[in-house]
Amino acid sequence: MRDQALNYVQTHQADTLEALKAFLRIPSVGALPEHNDDTIQAAQWLVDRLTAIGLHHVQIMPTPGHPMVYADWLEAGPDAP
């Protein structure tokens, strides 16, 4: 399992780094009102990524302030800590 994980990281390192850079380019500084739409864009980016990696119940949750992103994955099994 460890070798598979290391192989995955090595194989996907460049793509993962580019995806992270794309996320960081979204000007979603929550303290600046002019970036309210950007915070929604950043939340949607995160929803898309979490969905792509297989998390469940992924959703943007509106708040009186900035949106929150929720996701879960409850398939670890009954013997998991």
Backbone as CSV, one residue per row, in Angstrom:
resi,resn,N_x,N_y,N_z,CA_x,CA_y,CA_z,C_x,C_y,C_z
1,MET,0.819,-1.194,0.000,0.000,0.000,0.000,0.865,1.261,0.000
2,ARG,1.921,1.243,0.813,2.822,2.398,0.888,3.465,2.668,-0.465
3,ASP,3.910,1.627,-1.144,4.532,1.799,-2.462,3.545,2.368,-3.468
4,GLN,2.296,1.924,-3.391,1.273,2.458,-4.293,1.064,3.946,-4.046
5,ALA,1.025,4.338,-2.788,0.830,5.740,-2.445,2.001,6.586,-2.944
6,LEU,3.219,6.121,-2.721,4.395,6.859,-3.187,4.426,6.955,-4.706
7,ASN,4.066,5.874,-5.379,4.024,5.874,-6.836,2.991,6.882,-7.338
8,TYR,1.826,6.920,-6.696,0.792,7.868,-7.093,1.285,9.301,-6.950
9,VAL,1.912,9.593,-5.816,2.417,10.946,-5.573,3.443,11.329,-6.633
10,GLN,4.360,10.439,-6.928,5.393,10.732,-7.922,4.787,10.914,-9.311
11,THR,3.818,10.090,-9.650,3.199,10.152,-10.975,2.361,11.411,-11.163
12,HIS,1.700,11.863,-10.114,0.759,12.979,-10.223,1.271,14.290,-9.629
13,GLN,2.520,14.348,-9.279,3.052,15.531,-8.610,2.874,16.803,-9.437
14,ALA,3.224,16.775,-10.697,3.149,17.979,-11.538,1.704,18.448,-11.693
15,ASP,0.784,17.513,-11.958,-0.622,17.883,-12.117,-1.201,18.449,-10.821
16,THR,-0.854,17.833,-9.716,-1.351,18.297,-8.429,-0.826,19.685,-8.112
17,LEU,0.429,19.928,-8.402,1.015,21.238,-8.158,0.338,22.300,-9.031
18,GLU,0.076,21.985,-10.294,-0.599,22.939,-11.178,-2.015,23.230,-10.686
19,ALA,-2.708,22.209,-10.209,-4.057,22.418,-9.669,-4.010,23.326,-8.447
20,LEU,-3.050,23.099,-7.571,-2.901,23.951,-6.394,-2.601,25.391,-6.797
21,LYS,-1.750,25.587,-7.783,-1.441,26.941,-8.259,-2.685,27.619,-8.812
22,ALA,-3.526,26.867,-9.530,-4.773,27.426,-10.073,-5.677,27.895,-8.932
23,PHE,-5.762,27.086,-7.887,-6.574,27.461,-6.729,-6.025,28.718,-6.061
24,LEU,-4.725,28.777,-5.906,-4.106,29.927,-5.239,-4.195,31.212,-6.052
25,ARG,-4.406,31.090,-7.364,-4.559,32.282,-8.208,-5.930,32.934,-8.061
26,ILE,-6.877,32.258,-7.463,-8.204,32.853,-7.255,-8.077,33.879,-6.125
27,PRO,-8.369,35.144,-6.412,-8.190,36.189,-5.385,-9.340,36.177,-4.384
28,SER,-9.325,35.198,-3.516,-10.464,34.981,-2.620,-10.185,35.430,-1.193
29,VAL,-9.542,36.554,-1.049,-9.269,37.077,0.289,-10.595,37.539,0.877
30,GLY,-11.038,36.837,1.921,-12.360,37.071,2.474,-12.574,38.436,3.090
31,ALA,-11.535,39.143,3.429,-11.687,40.435,4.086,-11.996,41.551,3.094
32,LEU,-11.862,41.283,1.811,-12.081,42.323,0.815,-13.414,42.092,0.105
33,PRO,-14.391,42.973,0.299,-15.722,42.772,-0.280,-15.703,42.646,-1.808
34,GLU,-14.745,43.258,-2.449,-14.688,43.173,-3.916,-14.350,41.769,-4.407
35,HIS,-13.981,40.873,-3.490,-13.663,39.500,-3.875,-14.723,38.486,-3.427
36,ASN,-15.933,38.967,-3.120,-16.999,38.052,-2.704,-17.284,36.994,-3.767
37,ASP,-17.359,37.405,-5.032,-17.583,36.425,-6.102,-16.417,35.452,-6.209
38,ASP,-15.216,35.927,-5.919,-14.043,35.056,-5.975,-14.070,34.003,-4.863
39,THR,-14.630,34.348,-3.707,-14.729,33.352,-2.648,-15.679,32.233,-3.055
40,ILE,-16.727,32.583,-3.784,-17.646,31.563,-4.308,-16.938,30.706,-5.351
41,GLN,-16.147,31.332,-6.210,-15.377,30.586,-7.212,-14.394,29.631,-6.530
42,ALA,-13.736,30.076,-5.479,-12.792,29.220,-4.751,-13.536,28.052,-4.096
43,ALA,-14.703,28.330,-3.542,-15.500,27.254,-2.937,-15.911,26.231,-3.990
44,GLN,-16.317,26.697,-5.166,-16.709,25.771,-6.232,-15.518,24.956,-6.713
45,TRP,-14.338,25.569,-6.791,-13.123,24.837,-7.172,-12.893,23.699,-6.187
46,LEU,-13.045,24.009,-4.911,-12.825,22.997,-3.878,-13.877,21.889,-3.965
47,VAL,-15.128,22.246,-4.201,-16.186,21.248,-4.377,-15.840,20.312,-5.528
48,ASP,-15.393,20.878,-6.633,-15.040,20.058,-7.799,-13.904,19.084,-7.481
49,ARG,-12.885,19.551,-6.779,-11.750,18.695,-6.437,-12.146,17.607,-5.435
50,LEU,-12.903,17.963,-4.425,-13.321,16.978,-3.430,-14.222,15.914,-4.052
51,THR,-15.081,16.333,-4.963,-15.928,15.384,-5.676,-15.074,14.458,-6.529
52,ALA,-14.084,15.025,-7.215,-13.224,14.233,-8.105,-12.435,13.166,-7.348
53,ILE,-12.068,13.429,-6.103,-11.304,12.427,-5.354,-12.192,11.461,-4.586
54,GLY,-13.507,11.614,-4.736,-14.415,10.613,-4.212,-15.086,10.899,-2.886
55,LEU,-14.975,12.119,-2.386,-15.690,12.424,-1.154,-17.185,12.505,-1.438
56,HIS,-17.972,12.366,-0.383,-19.426,12.342,-0.514,-20.052,13.594,0.088
57,HIS,-21.297,13.824,-0.308,-22.095,14.925,0.239,-21.359,16.260,0.116
58,VAL,-20.656,16.441,-0.967,-19.874,17.656,-1.166,-20.833,18.784,-1.530
59,GLN,-20.734,19.868,-0.788,-21.647,20.973,-1.060,-21.089,22.290,-0.536
60,ILE,-21.557,23.345,-1.172,-21.284,24.692,-0.678,-22.432,25.047,0.260
61,MET,-22.073,25.486,1.437,-23.076,25.860,2.433,-23.032,27.382,2.609
62,PRO,-24.101,28.057,2.196,-24.117,29.514,2.368,-24.145,29.882,3.853
63,THR,-23.554,30.994,4.162,-23.576,31.541,5.515,-23.877,33.027,5.390
64,PRO,-24.115,33.716,6.481,-24.294,35.168,6.395,-23.027,35.872,5.893
65,GLY,-21.896,35.207,6.032,-20.635,35.760,5.544,-20.196,35.042,4.285
66,HIS,-19.107,34.339,4.382,-18.556,33.625,3.231,-19.045,32.184,3.208
67,PRO,-19.063,31.593,2.010,-19.540,30.211,1.923,-18.569,29.245,2.591
68,MET,-19.133,28.149,3.087,-18.320,27.062,3.634,-18.476,25.866,2.712
69,VAL,-17.460,25.020,2.677,-17.531,23.788,1.892,-17.570,22.623,2.865
70,TYR,-18.515,21.716,2.626,-18.651,20.518,3.454,-18.499,19.294,2.573
71,ALA,-17.835,18.273,3.100,-17.748,16.971,2.443,-17.489,15.927,3.511
72,ASP,-17.847,14.684,3.198,-17.496,13.615,4.116,-17.159,12.353,3.338
73,TRP,-16.542,11.441,4.025,-16.235,10.106,3.497,-16.276,9.183,4.695
74,LEU,-17.337,8.407,4.770,-17.595,7.608,5.961,-17.440,6.114,5.695
75,GLU,-16.508,5.765,4.822,-16.355,4.377,4.413,-15.131,3.688,5.003
76,ALA,-14.616,4.173,6.100,-13.421,3.572,6.690,-13.717,2.204,7.287
77,GLY,-14.968,1.937,7.602,-15.335,0.649,8.147,-15.473,0.670,9.649
78,PRO,-16.146,-0.351,10.203,-16.426,-0.335,11.637,-15.200,-0.546,12.525
79,ASP,-14.115,-1.059,11.985,-12.922,-1.289,12.785,-11.937,-0.131,12.759
80,ALA,-12.277,0.914,12.021,-11.382,2.062,11.918,-11.417,2.876,13.201
81,PRO,-10.296,3.495,13.550,-10.291,4.343,14.754,-11.124,5.590,14.542
